[in-house]
Amino acid sequence: MRIASTLGALALCAAVVLFFNRYWGYLDTPAQVAIVIVVPLALLAAAEFAARRERTLYFTGLLALVALAGFILNLAVVGSIFNIASTERALLPWGAFALFLAYRYGLRLHLAVGLVLLISYLVAALTARRGYNWLDFYDRPELFLLLSAMLFATPFLVKHARNSDFPPVYRLVGALVFFLAMLSLAEWGRPSYLPWDDKNIERFCEISGLTLSAGAIWWGIVRNWNGVANMGATFFIIFLFTRLYHWWWEWMPRYLFFGVIGALGIGVVIAFRRVREKMVVST
């Protein structure tokens, strides 16, 4: 049901955007402004109506996701109508609205989207203040490292008595953003603030990524955070295989390379299973 409602919401979002693109040019400016204001409000009212009449919140989540898409489209279209310069400030109301929907209706997907938007806004704002184009905010992964670590630690400081399923979302989004930023530095060390050679930065981030992802596996198993453990295992494999690619791809025959990778993959799975069994027994 969750998968079906999410796919339905994404299909409706695409339908709204394509509908606007198809008929937008036939409308005058007052009609365009009225539409982009009314549509998100109407969808929000529909989500509120659905939330009061169902306990599963499948239709509520669907309508809320379409309302979020309509709100994002609202600001983008208004900016284009009045020829407003694109800035990072739009990310803030988008993220705030997503968090409002998440906490109002207990929707984890909206919480994840809102957290990603807010992190992107903070990094983009810091990038713009340093004199760079805000659209280049993804070129500074170390800012994402700091903010994602703070996001991961948020459930330790903020209790969610009403939404007990929200702390795992904070941890997962924080871990995902952290490891993606670390992987970016491991592959392209040039944007780093560290005053080192690019290759040294890449090697340092690769080793750090392997170590921290292994630590995430251990911590996730100890604290019974399955999402964190799985996230750590995924990125441990990614960091390991990218490191092996840099070592062996150029000189090793392709069939041998993939054979070794497959054998290592099986070995890693067996090792993870044994570690998990031992740690579960000990706890």
Backbone bond lengths (Angstrom), bond angles and torsions (degrees), N, CA, C in turn:
res aa  C-N    CA-C-N  psi(-1)  N-CA   C-N-CA  omega(-1)  CA-C   N-CA-C  phi
1 M - - - 1.458 - - 1.529 111.25 -
2 R 1.340 117.00 -42.42 1.464 119.30 178.64 1.525 110.75 -63.72
3 I 1.343 115.51 -43.92 1.464 118.92 -179.85 1.524 110.49 -63.53
4 A 1.325 116.27 -43.62 1.462 119.79 -179.01 1.522 111.32 -64.18
5 S 1.340 116.83 -43.06 1.465 119.52 -179.87 1.520 111.33 -66.92
6 T 1.345 117.33 -37.23 1.468 120.29 178.66 1.520 110.82 -66.38
7 L 1.341 116.50 -45.05 1.463 119.47 177.71 1.523 111.39 -63.60
8 G 1.324 116.25 -38.79 1.461 119.12 176.78 1.516 112.27 -63.28
9 A 1.342 116.11 -40.05 1.465 119.76 178.52 1.518 110.97 -65.37
10 L 1.329 117.02 -41.64 1.464 119.76 178.87 1.526 110.67 -64.19
11 A 1.343 116.67 -38.72 1.464 119.87 178.06 1.528 110.80 -65.02
12 L 1.326 117.33 -40.04 1.461 120.33 178.16 1.524 111.29 -66.94
13 C 1.338 116.69 -38.03 1.470 120.31 176.44 1.523 110.34 -60.02
14 A 1.335 116.01 -45.86 1.458 119.87 178.22 1.527 110.82 -62.78
15 A 1.336 116.66 -38.57 1.463 119.99 179.64 1.520 111.45 -64.15
16 V 1.340 116.79 -42.03 1.466 120.23 179.30 1.521 110.97 -62.28
17 V 1.342 115.75 -47.02 1.471 119.60 -178.66 1.524 110.91 -62.83
18 L 1.329 117.19 -45.69 1.462 120.50 -178.97 1.528 111.85 -66.95
19 F 1.341 115.72 -34.72 1.468 119.04 176.96 1.518 110.73 -62.99
20 F 1.350 116.51 -45.58 1.459 120.16 178.59 1.534 110.85 -61.87
21 N 1.321 116.32 -42.90 1.463 119.01 -179.54 1.529 111.75 -63.67
22 R 1.309 115.86 -32.05 1.469 119.76 -177.10 1.529 111.92 -74.67
23 Y 1.321 118.67 -42.05 1.459 121.40 -171.56 1.525 114.07 -113.00
24 W 1.336 117.33 1.23 1.457 119.74 -172.71 1.528 112.30 -62.60
25 G 1.300 116.75 -38.61 1.457 119.93 -176.36 1.519 114.25 -67.29
26 Y 1.331 118.26 -16.80 1.461 121.22 -179.30 1.525 112.75 -84.91
27 L 1.330 117.89 -6.94 1.461 121.37 -175.91 1.526 110.39 -101.73
28 D 1.337 115.69 148.60 1.455 118.94 175.59 1.528 109.50 -83.58
29 T 1.322 116.83 173.28 1.464 121.12 -173.35 1.526 113.13 -61.88
30 P 1.345 121.45 -46.51 1.471 119.69 178.38 1.525 113.29 -58.41
31 A 1.334 116.02 -39.56 1.463 118.81 178.76 1.522 111.41 -66.81
32 Q 1.326 117.26 -39.39 1.460 120.82 178.06 1.531 110.90 -62.31
33 V 1.326 116.94 -47.19 1.465 120.63 -179.98 1.520 110.46 -62.69
34 A 1.325 117.13 -42.45 1.465 120.42 -179.84 1.523 110.95 -62.17
35 I 1.328 116.91 -41.16 1.468 120.39 -178.06 1.525 110.92 -65.14
36 V 1.348 116.54 -47.78 1.466 118.57 -176.06 1.521 112.08 -68.37
37 I 1.323 117.50 -20.14 1.468 120.38 175.87 1.520 110.81 -84.32
38 V 1.337 116.61 -42.62 1.465 120.94 -173.23 1.524 111.43 -73.97
39 V 1.342 118.38 -39.65 1.463 120.96 -173.46 1.531 112.71 -59.06
40 P 1.340 121.02 -51.49 1.471 118.91 178.95 1.526 112.88 -62.25
41 L 1.347 116.63 -37.60 1.460 119.22 179.78 1.529 111.22 -66.46
42 A 1.329 116.54 -39.95 1.459 120.14 178.39 1.525 111.06 -65.31
43 L 1.312 116.57 -41.56 1.464 119.92 178.36 1.517 111.32 -67.63
44 L 1.326 117.42 -37.17 1.468 120.29 176.43 1.523 110.58 -64.48
45 A 1.326 117.59 -41.55 1.468 120.96 176.55 1.525 111.13 -62.74
46 A 1.331 116.65 -39.27 1.462 120.08 177.56 1.525 111.31 -65.50
47 A 1.331 116.96 -39.02 1.462 120.04 177.51 1.517 110.85 -64.73
48 E 1.319 116.94 -40.35 1.473 120.50 177.96 1.522 110.46 -64.88
49 F 1.307 116.30 -40.17 1.462 120.27 178.03 1.522 110.71 -62.71
50 A 1.335 116.67 -44.43 1.460 120.17 179.97 1.522 111.62 -66.66
51 A 1.331 117.26 -37.27 1.470 120.41 -178.12 1.523 111.87 -64.75
52 R 1.302 116.82 -30.32 1.461 120.68 -179.57 1.526 112.92 -78.84
53 R 1.358 116.44 -8.40 1.460 119.13 -174.13 1.520 113.96 -125.37
54 E 1.325 117.76 5.16 1.458 119.98 175.53 1.519 109.45 -142.31
55 R 1.322 114.93 149.64 1.461 119.85 179.14 1.517 112.30 -98.25
56 T 1.318 118.11 -23.99 1.456 120.43 -177.58 1.530 112.77 -78.41
57 L 1.336 117.34 -23.73 1.469 123.55 176.89 1.533 113.60 65.78
58 Y 1.319 117.75 21.25 1.461 118.97 177.79 1.525 110.98 -68.16
59 F 1.322 117.26 -49.24 1.455 119.99 178.39 1.523 110.95 -68.99
60 T 1.326 116.25 -33.85 1.464 119.55 177.53 1.527 110.66 -62.44
61 G 1.333 116.27 -45.26 1.453 119.59 178.44 1.515 111.86 -63.28
62 L 1.321 116.59 -39.22 1.467 120.42 178.64 1.526 110.79 -62.02
63 L 1.330 116.31 -49.68 1.461 120.15 -178.32 1.524 111.53 -67.58
64 A 1.333 116.39 -36.65 1.461 119.26 179.71 1.521 111.31 -66.91
65 L 1.321 117.32 -36.40 1.460 120.13 178.26 1.527 110.77 -67.74
66 V 1.314 117.18 -40.05 1.461 120.03 176.59 1.527 110.19 -67.03
67 A 1.345 116.99 -36.81 1.467 119.83 176.56 1.523 111.23 -63.02
68 L 1.326 116.67 -39.06 1.464 120.52 177.11 1.528 110.58 -64.02
69 A 1.329 116.30 -44.38 1.462 119.45 177.34 1.519 110.85 -61.89
70 G 1.329 117.07 -40.34 1.457 120.16 177.81 1.516 112.59 -64.65
71 F 1.331 116.73 -36.96 1.464 120.32 178.44 1.527 111.04 -67.65
72 I 1.339 116.41 -41.81 1.468 120.18 176.89 1.526 109.93 -62.30
73 L 1.340 116.01 -44.67 1.458 120.23 177.62 1.523 110.80 -63.55
74 N 1.330 116.60 -34.29 1.462 122.09 179.65 1.523 110.52 -56.83
75 L 1.326 117.62 -56.39 1.461 120.31 -177.27 1.526 111.69 -65.03
76 A 1.330 116.13 -38.79 1.464 118.85 -179.65 1.528 110.97 -64.51
77 V 1.325 116.91 -42.44 1.457 120.52 -177.81 1.524 110.98 -70.74
78 V 1.338 117.29 -41.94 1.462 119.75 178.52 1.525 110.51 -61.23
79 G 1.338 115.83 -40.05 1.457 119.01 177.35 1.510 112.56 -62.08
80 S 1.326 116.98 -40.06 1.469 119.85 179.73 1.525 111.49 -72.43
81 I 1.353 117.19 -34.90 1.462 119.70 -179.92 1.525 110.95 -62.89
82 F 1.332 116.30 -44.86 1.458 120.77 -176.57 1.531 112.54 -98.46
83 N 1.328 115.81 12.46 1.467 121.14 174.62 1.529 111.32 55.93
84 I 1.323 115.93 46.99 1.463 121.85 178.59 1.524 108.81 -86.17
85 A 1.314 116.51 133.95 1.461 120.53 -179.09 1.519 110.61 -63.42
86 S 1.315 116.07 138.68 1.461 121.69 -179.79 1.532 110.19 -71.02
87 T 1.321 116.31 127.74 1.464 121.77 177.52 1.523 108.89 -134.19
88 E 1.333 114.45 171.40 1.461 120.24 178.78 1.523 112.57 -74.84
89 R 1.333 117.57 -9.90 1.464 120.47 -174.71 1.524 112.46 -64.80
90 A 1.318 117.50 -25.07 1.469 119.75 179.75 1.520 111.48 -64.20
91 L 1.344 117.05 -28.31 1.460 119.82 -179.28 1.525 111.99 -64.56
92 L 1.334 116.56 -30.18 1.468 119.89 -178.14 1.527 112.43 -66.63
93 P 1.341 120.58 -53.71 1.477 118.60 177.59 1.525 112.79 -64.44
94 W 1.339 117.60 -33.27 1.460 118.24 176.18 1.523 111.15 -60.93
95 G 1.335 115.86 -48.37 1.461 119.46 179.64 1.511 112.25 -64.97
96 A 1.339 117.24 -40.29 1.461 120.75 179.97 1.528 111.16 -64.18
97 F 1.336 116.79 -40.03 1.467 119.65 179.02 1.526 110.77 -67.35
98 A 1.330 116.82 -39.30 1.467 119.87 177.23 1.530 110.72 -62.60
99 L 1.336 117.29 -41.34 1.466 119.73 178.13 1.524 111.14 -67.79
100 F 1.319 117.48 -36.51 1.463 120.23 176.42 1.526 110.57 -59.62
101 L 1.321 116.51 -47.17 1.461 119.72 178.63 1.525 111.23 -63.07
102 A 1.328 116.16 -39.66 1.465 119.94 -178.31 1.514 111.09 -62.90
103 Y 1.323 117.34 -48.35 1.463 120.17 -176.74 1.523 112.06 -78.52
104 R 1.311 117.10 -25.04 1.467 118.95 178.76 1.518 111.06 -71.77
105 Y 1.346 116.42 -38.33 1.453 119.47 -174.36 1.530 113.58 -117.49
106 G 1.320 118.01 1.21 1.459 120.52 179.72 1.514 113.56 69.80
107 L 1.340 117.89 45.23 1.469 123.12 -174.80 1.522 109.57 -105.95
108 R 1.318 116.70 117.11 1.464 120.71 -175.81 1.526 112.40 -74.27
109 L 1.324 117.83 -36.35 1.460 119.88 179.30 1.519 110.92 -61.03
110 H 1.320 116.97 -43.46 1.458 120.65 179.10 1.530 110.86 -66.01
111 L 1.327 116.08 -34.74 1.466 119.03 176.65 1.519 110.30 -62.75
112 A 1.325 117.27 -45.43 1.461 120.72 179.59 1.527 111.08 -61.83
113 V 1.329 117.01 -43.97 1.464 120.56 179.26 1.523 110.39 -63.15
114 G 1.322 116.71 -43.84 1.456 120.44 -180.00 1.518 112.89 -63.41
115 L 1.322 117.54 -40.49 1.464 120.63 179.21 1.523 111.21 -65.32
116 V 1.326 116.82 -41.44 1.470 119.97 178.34 1.523 110.21 -64.10
117 L 1.330 117.72 -41.35 1.459 120.98 179.50 1.523 111.54 -64.76
118 L 1.323 117.33 -40.99 1.460 119.98 -179.37 1.523 111.63 -69.34
119 I 1.325 117.40 -39.61 1.464 119.36 175.98 1.532 109.84 -62.68
120 S 1.315 116.06 -42.83 1.468 119.83 179.01 1.523 110.61 -62.28
121 Y 1.325 116.75 -39.44 1.468 119.45 178.59 1.523 111.51 -62.78
122 L 1.320 117.11 -46.27 1.465 120.16 -178.45 1.522 111.21 -62.49
123 V 1.329 116.72 -43.62 1.465 119.67 179.40 1.530 110.20 -66.50
124 A 1.333 117.15 -41.32 1.461 120.39 179.60 1.525 111.25 -65.31
125 A 1.342 116.89 -39.41 1.463 119.82 178.70 1.524 111.26 -64.91
126 L 1.329 116.59 -42.83 1.463 119.67 177.29 1.529 111.00 -64.05
127 T 1.321 116.40 -38.71 1.463 120.26 178.10 1.524 110.99 -63.89
128 A 1.332 117.10 -42.92 1.461 120.62 -179.99 1.522 111.45 -66.22
129 R 1.321 117.37 -37.62 1.468 120.52 179.80 1.519 112.10 -66.20
130 R 1.318 116.52 -25.31 1.462 120.03 178.67 1.532 111.91 -85.48
131 G 1.329 116.75 4.70 1.454 120.80 174.79 1.514 115.26 94.16
132 Y 1.333 118.09 4.48 1.457 120.75 179.79 1.530 110.10 -95.11
133 N 1.307 115.82 164.94 1.458 120.79 173.81 1.526 108.70 -67.62
134 W 1.318 116.90 130.43 1.454 119.39 -175.16 1.526 112.26 -63.92
135 L 1.343 117.62 -24.27 1.463 120.43 178.70 1.527 112.47 -68.82
136 D 1.326 116.68 -12.54 1.461 121.41 177.84 1.523 112.21 -93.94
137 F 1.338 116.82 19.63 1.463 119.62 -175.18 1.524 112.65 -63.68
138 Y 1.336 117.20 -26.67 1.467 119.57 -179.71 1.523 111.77 -73.66
139 D 1.342 117.60 -7.88 1.464 120.32 178.32 1.524 112.73 -79.48
140 R 1.330 117.56 -4.48 1.460 121.55 179.73 1.528 109.78 -118.17
141 P 1.318 117.43 74.90 1.469 120.31 -174.05 1.525 113.81 -63.08
142 E 1.328 118.26 -26.13 1.465 119.29 -176.62 1.519 112.25 -65.09
143 L 1.323 117.82 -27.59 1.458 119.83 173.98 1.521 110.69 -65.46
144 F 1.324 116.55 -37.39 1.460 120.23 176.05 1.528 111.18 -65.68
145 L 1.332 117.22 -34.68 1.463 120.39 178.92 1.519 111.05 -59.36
146 L 1.322 116.15 -46.87 1.464 120.38 -178.23 1.519 111.55 -65.85
147 L 1.314 116.86 -48.36 1.467 120.41 -176.43 1.527 111.70 -68.28
148 S 1.320 117.30 -37.35 1.463 119.43 179.15 1.522 111.12 -68.09
149 A 1.334 117.85 -35.14 1.468 120.50 175.58 1.527 110.12 -63.98
150 M 1.331 117.33 -41.16 1.461 120.68 176.55 1.522 110.93 -64.22
151 L 1.319 116.54 -39.09 1.464 120.38 178.49 1.517 110.86 -64.81
152 F 1.323 117.31 -41.25 1.464 121.38 178.82 1.524 110.49 -61.30
153 A 1.337 117.30 -36.00 1.463 121.52 -177.15 1.525 112.76 -82.17
154 T 1.324 118.58 -10.25 1.469 121.34 -175.68 1.525 113.44 -56.80
155 P 1.344 120.98 -43.69 1.474 119.20 -179.59 1.523 113.88 -62.22
156 F 1.329 118.38 -20.92 1.458 119.83 176.37 1.527 111.15 -73.27
157 L 1.327 116.70 -24.53 1.460 121.37 -175.85 1.525 112.13 -103.03
158 V 1.322 117.25 -32.19 1.461 122.19 -177.19 1.528 108.78 -112.95
159 K 1.298 116.69 119.17 1.459 121.27 -179.97 1.533 110.21 -85.65
160 H 1.307 115.00 143.02 1.465 121.41 179.94 1.529 108.51 -119.48
161 A 1.312 115.02 74.55 1.465 119.34 -178.53 1.526 111.19 -66.68
162 R 1.332 116.75 -37.25 1.456 120.40 -178.21 1.518 111.75 -79.69
163 N 1.321 116.88 -40.03 1.469 121.95 -178.61 1.518 108.86 -113.97
164 S 1.306 115.37 79.18 1.468 120.04 -175.69 1.519 113.16 -69.07
165 D 1.329 117.93 -15.59 1.465 120.94 179.34 1.527 112.63 -92.74
166 F 1.333 118.37 6.53 1.456 121.33 178.89 1.532 114.17 -81.75
167 P 1.343 120.25 -37.44 1.476 118.82 179.44 1.521 114.81 -53.72
168 P 1.351 120.58 -41.26 1.468 118.18 175.59 1.520 113.84 -59.70
169 V 1.330 117.60 -31.27 1.466 120.46 178.58 1.525 109.81 -68.13
170 Y 1.333 117.03 -43.01 1.466 120.38 176.36 1.526 110.42 -58.45
171 R 1.332 116.07 -45.04 1.464 119.07 -178.03 1.528 111.00 -67.17
172 L 1.323 117.14 -42.64 1.465 119.63 -178.23 1.525 111.48 -66.06
173 V 1.331 116.93 -46.45 1.463 119.41 179.56 1.520 110.24 -63.60
174 G 1.344 117.07 -42.63 1.457 119.81 177.98 1.513 112.15 -61.29
175 A 1.335 116.75 -45.13 1.470 119.94 179.89 1.524 111.31 -66.69
176 L 1.328 117.62 -40.59 1.469 120.62 -179.28 1.528 111.20 -63.20
177 V 1.334 116.53 -48.34 1.470 119.96 -179.53 1.526 110.30 -64.50
178 F 1.335 116.83 -40.10 1.467 120.76 -178.90 1.531 111.07 -61.44
179 F 1.313 116.35 -49.63 1.463 119.24 -176.30 1.532 112.11 -72.13
180 L 1.325 117.45 -31.71 1.461 119.01 175.07 1.527 110.80 -65.27
181 A 1.335 116.27 -41.23 1.465 119.17 177.28 1.522 111.01 -65.60
182 M 1.328 117.11 -40.71 1.459 120.45 178.03 1.524 111.13 -64.77
183 L 1.323 116.46 -39.72 1.466 120.14 177.83 1.527 111.18 -65.32
184 S 1.326 116.73 -38.32 1.459 120.25 177.26 1.522 111.16 -61.79
185 L 1.325 117.23 -43.25 1.461 120.17 178.02 1.527 111.36 -67.55
186 A 1.328 116.25 -34.02 1.464 119.09 179.66 1.521 111.87 -68.15
187 E 1.329 116.57 -29.49 1.458 119.93 -179.38 1.524 112.60 -91.56
188 W 1.331 116.44 -36.26 1.471 121.06 -179.29 1.529 107.70 -134.26
189 G 1.307 116.84 90.42 1.460 120.80 -174.50 1.507 115.06 -75.93
190 R 1.316 118.06 -7.81 1.458 121.01 -172.29 1.529 113.70 -60.83
191 P 1.347 121.29 -40.25 1.464 118.82 -176.96 1.529 114.31 -71.09
192 S 1.298 119.69 -3.08 1.457 121.94 -174.30 1.528 111.18 -67.39
193 Y 1.342 114.63 151.90 1.460 120.92 174.49 1.528 112.16 -81.65
194 L 1.318 117.82 -11.24 1.455 120.81 -178.05 1.531 110.33 -67.78
195 P 1.329 117.19 134.79 1.478 120.46 -177.08 1.524 112.02 -82.80
196 W 1.332 116.28 52.40 1.453 121.10 -178.04 1.521 110.05 -119.71
197 D 1.314 114.32 170.45 1.448 120.57 172.22 1.532 109.25 -66.76
198 D 1.345 115.60 149.43 1.467 120.07 -177.47 1.525 112.16 -55.46
199 K 1.325 116.78 -44.36 1.460 120.22 -178.68 1.518 111.59 -63.50
200 N 1.321 117.56 -39.32 1.461 120.59 179.00 1.529 110.87 -66.28
201 I 1.335 116.01 -38.48 1.464 119.39 176.98 1.523 110.43 -63.75
202 E 1.315 116.27 -43.30 1.464 120.20 -179.28 1.523 111.15 -63.64
203 R 1.336 117.45 -44.94 1.463 120.35 179.25 1.529 110.81 -63.55
204 F 1.332 116.62 -42.25 1.468 120.55 179.29 1.528 110.88 -61.21
205 C 1.325 116.92 -44.08 1.467 120.45 -178.53 1.528 111.31 -70.65
206 E 1.323 117.52 -33.09 1.464 119.41 176.39 1.523 111.06 -64.62
207 I 1.326 116.49 -46.54 1.464 120.07 179.17 1.526 110.24 -65.63
208 S 1.338 116.17 -41.56 1.464 119.20 178.48 1.520 111.03 -64.01
209 G 1.338 116.71 -39.94 1.455 119.74 178.80 1.514 112.30 -63.73
210 L 1.326 116.67 -42.48 1.464 119.83 176.82 1.520 111.38 -62.17
211 T 1.322 116.29 -45.07 1.468 120.41 -177.99 1.521 111.55 -65.80
212 L 1.333 116.59 -46.62 1.459 119.95 -177.02 1.525 111.96 -70.35
213 S 1.324 117.80 -35.89 1.465 119.45 177.36 1.522 110.67 -67.61
214 A 1.337 117.73 -37.89 1.464 119.84 174.37 1.526 110.75 -64.02
215 G 1.341 115.77 -39.40 1.462 118.98 175.75 1.511 112.13 -63.80
216 A 1.343 117.57 -35.88 1.459 120.35 177.69 1.528 110.99 -65.27
217 I 1.328 116.82 -37.26 1.471 119.98 176.13 1.520 110.17 -61.26
218 W 1.320 116.07 -49.48 1.462 120.23 -178.50 1.522 111.25 -62.23
219 W 1.326 117.21 -46.98 1.466 120.78 -178.28 1.520 111.01 -65.71
220 G 1.341 117.06 -39.53 1.450 119.75 179.12 1.522 112.48 -63.49
221 I 1.339 116.26 -37.32 1.467 119.50 178.39 1.523 110.46 -71.01
222 V 1.334 116.87 -42.97 1.461 120.70 -178.81 1.529 111.73 -63.07
223 R 1.339 116.26 -42.87 1.462 120.30 -178.17 1.529 112.85 -89.92
224 N 1.322 117.14 2.38 1.463 122.16 -178.38 1.528 111.04 61.20
225 W 1.340 115.68 39.52 1.455 122.14 174.47 1.521 107.86 -100.33
226 N 1.304 116.02 89.00 1.461 119.30 -175.46 1.526 112.39 -61.75
227 G 1.312 116.49 -38.28 1.453 119.40 -179.95 1.516 112.73 -63.12
228 V 1.332 116.62 -42.70 1.463 120.51 179.30 1.523 110.03 -66.93
229 A 1.335 117.32 -41.78 1.465 120.26 178.57 1.529 111.29 -62.43
230 N 1.321 116.76 -43.74 1.460 119.87 178.92 1.526 111.91 -66.74
231 M 1.334 116.35 -38.56 1.453 120.24 177.26 1.519 110.62 -63.83
232 G 1.334 116.50 -43.95 1.456 120.11 177.80 1.518 111.91 -62.33
233 A 1.333 116.58 -41.57 1.467 119.61 179.36 1.521 111.36 -64.50
234 T 1.326 116.67 -39.86 1.473 120.38 179.58 1.521 111.28 -61.60
235 F 1.318 115.77 -48.06 1.464 118.41 -177.51 1.526 111.86 -76.47
236 F 1.316 118.36 -25.60 1.464 119.43 173.18 1.523 110.21 -61.85
237 I 1.340 115.88 -43.75 1.464 120.38 177.28 1.523 110.90 -63.59
238 I 1.339 116.61 -42.73 1.466 120.12 -178.84 1.524 110.76 -63.55
239 F 1.336 116.85 -46.97 1.465 119.83 179.60 1.528 110.97 -63.84
240 L 1.328 116.57 -40.24 1.456 119.84 -179.34 1.532 110.87 -64.93
241 F 1.317 116.96 -46.63 1.463 119.93 -176.32 1.522 112.05 -70.69
242 T 1.335 118.03 -35.89 1.466 118.84 176.02 1.518 111.25 -65.94
243 R 1.339 116.12 -35.30 1.462 118.94 176.91 1.531 110.86 -66.67
244 L 1.322 116.58 -42.21 1.459 120.07 177.80 1.525 111.53 -66.24
245 Y 1.317 116.39 -34.34 1.462 119.70 176.92 1.532 110.30 -61.72
246 H 1.320 116.57 -45.50 1.461 119.48 179.40 1.529 111.78 -65.09
247 W 1.301 117.33 -29.82 1.459 120.74 -178.77 1.536 112.49 -78.80
248 W 1.333 116.85 -44.97 1.458 120.98 -162.96 1.521 115.68 -112.28
249 W 1.334 118.85 -18.87 1.457 119.87 -169.00 1.536 112.91 -61.45
250 E 1.314 117.23 -38.11 1.457 120.36 -172.96 1.532 113.08 -72.25
251 W 1.328 117.82 -33.30 1.463 118.92 -172.62 1.514 114.21 -112.64
252 M 1.322 118.33 -15.11 1.457 120.94 -176.67 1.531 110.39 -92.11
253 P 1.328 119.58 138.51 1.476 121.02 174.47 1.521 110.82 -56.42
254 R 1.326 115.93 144.64 1.464 120.42 -173.28 1.531 111.59 -61.17
255 Y 1.346 117.32 -42.75 1.466 119.23 -178.63 1.516 110.58 -63.69
256 L 1.348 116.56 -37.56 1.458 119.97 179.17 1.523 111.22 -70.27
257 F 1.332 116.05 -38.98 1.469 120.04 179.31 1.528 110.75 -59.43
258 F 1.329 116.16 -51.04 1.462 118.63 -177.98 1.528 111.16 -69.60
259 G 1.324 117.69 -31.51 1.455 119.39 175.24 1.517 111.83 -64.09
260 V 1.326 116.66 -43.61 1.467 120.65 177.73 1.529 111.04 -64.79
261 I 1.328 116.08 -41.41 1.461 120.06 178.33 1.526 110.50 -61.37
262 G 1.339 116.46 -43.60 1.463 119.12 178.47 1.508 112.43 -62.52
263 A 1.346 116.95 -42.52 1.464 120.39 178.39 1.526 111.05 -63.80
264 L 1.329 116.11 -41.63 1.461 119.24 177.88 1.521 111.61 -64.44
265 G 1.347 116.03 -38.24 1.451 119.07 177.99 1.517 112.25 -61.14
266 I 1.326 116.32 -43.47 1.464 119.54 177.70 1.527 110.46 -64.23
267 G 1.337 115.99 -41.44 1.465 119.43 179.07 1.511 112.38 -63.33
268 V 1.344 116.75 -39.55 1.465 119.99 179.37 1.523 110.95 -65.85
269 V 1.339 116.86 -41.08 1.471 120.23 178.45 1.522 110.67 -60.91
270 I 1.338 117.24 -45.06 1.467 120.72 179.50 1.522 110.52 -63.30
271 A 1.343 116.38 -42.44 1.460 119.70 -179.88 1.522 111.14 -64.01
272 F 1.340 117.41 -43.60 1.465 120.66 178.91 1.530 111.10 -62.42
273 R 1.326 116.39 -38.79 1.463 119.09 -179.41 1.522 110.57 -64.71
274 R 1.323 117.10 -43.40 1.458 119.92 -179.60 1.520 111.89 -66.73
275 V 1.325 115.96 -40.72 1.464 118.97 178.11 1.519 110.12 -62.78
276 R 1.323 116.60 -42.74 1.462 120.11 -179.65 1.518 111.18 -63.39
277 E 1.347 117.23 -43.66 1.458 120.29 -179.92 1.526 111.39 -62.97
278 K 1.316 117.35 -41.84 1.467 120.51 179.90 1.510 111.67 -65.80
279 M 1.331 116.69 -41.59 1.457 119.77 -177.26 1.510 111.24 -72.63
280 V 1.340 117.52 -34.19 1.463 120.08 176.71 1.520 110.39 -66.61
281 V 1.342 117.11 -40.40 1.466 120.89 178.67 1.535 110.66 -65.14
282 S 1.327 115.78 -41.09 1.471 119.51 -177.73 1.521 112.25 -68.83
283 T 1.350 116.63 -28.20 1.458 119.65 179.55 1.530 112.34 -87.47
